[in-house]
Amino acid sequence: MEGYFLECHMDDCEMELMDGSRWQINPGDLSIVSCWTPTTKVSIDYINDKRYFNYKVTNLTDNSVAYVAKP
C-alpha cells in the first residue's frame, strides 16, 4: 500500500497518513519518522512474522525505514 505521510504525533508514538489512518510507531524509530515532511510518499508493507510492529514503512524519497503497528 502506498500513501502520503501527514504528521508524527510524538506524545502518542503515532504517525498519521493523509488518508486519516494512524499507525503506532516503534519507539526506536521515532527519530526517523520525525524527520519526514508532510506529503512524503511512503510504502507500507506487512511483515509476516511474530513481532508486534509487523508493518514496514518505507519513505520512498530517501528509502529510510520505520516499523509500525495498527493501533
C-alpha positions in Angstrom: 0.0 0.0 0.0 1.3 3.5 -0.8 0.2 6.7 0.8 1.4 10.1 1.9 2.7 10.9 5.3 0.9 13.8 7.1 2.4 14.1 10.6 4.1 12.4 13.6 2.3 12.5 17.0 5.4 12.2 19.3 3.3 12.1 22.5 1.3 9.1 21.3 4.2 7.4 19.3 1.8 7.5 16.3 2.0 8.7 12.7 -0.8 9.8 10.5 -1.2 9.5 6.8 -3.2 11.8 4.6 -6.0 9.2 4.2 -6.6 9.6 8.0 -5.1 6.3 9.0 -3.0 6.2 12.2 -0.1 3.8 12.9 1.8 3.2 16.2 5.5 3.8 15.6 8.2 1.6 17.2 9.7 3.9 19.8 13.2 3.2 18.4 12.1 4.6 15.0 10.6 7.9 16.3 13.7 9.8 15.3 13.5 8.5 11.8 9.8 9.4 11.3 10.1 12.8 13.0 12.4 13.9 10.1 9.8 13.1 7.4 7.9 16.0 6.0 4.2 16.2 5.2 3.3 14.8 1.7 6.3 12.4 1.8 5.3 9.4 -0.2 5.5 6.1 1.8 5.0 2.5 1.1 3.6 0.2 3.9 4.2 -3.5 3.7 3.0 -6.3 6.0 5.8 -8.3 7.5 4.8 -11.9 8.1 6.4 -12.7 11.4 5.5 -12.6 15.1 6.8 -9.2 16.1 4.4 -6.6 17.4 5.5 -3.9 14.9 4.6 -6.0 11.9 4.4 -3.4 9.2 7.4 -1.8 7.5 7.0 1.8 6.3 9.5 3.0 3.7 10.0 6.6 2.8 10.1 6.5 -1.0 12.2 9.7 -1.2 15.2 8.7 0.9 14.5 4.9 1.5 14.5 5.3 5.3 12.5 2.6 7.1 10.4 2.6 10.3 8.4 -0.2 11.8 4.8 0.3 12.8 1.6 -1.4 14.1 -2.1 -0.7 13.7 -3.2 0.9 17.0 
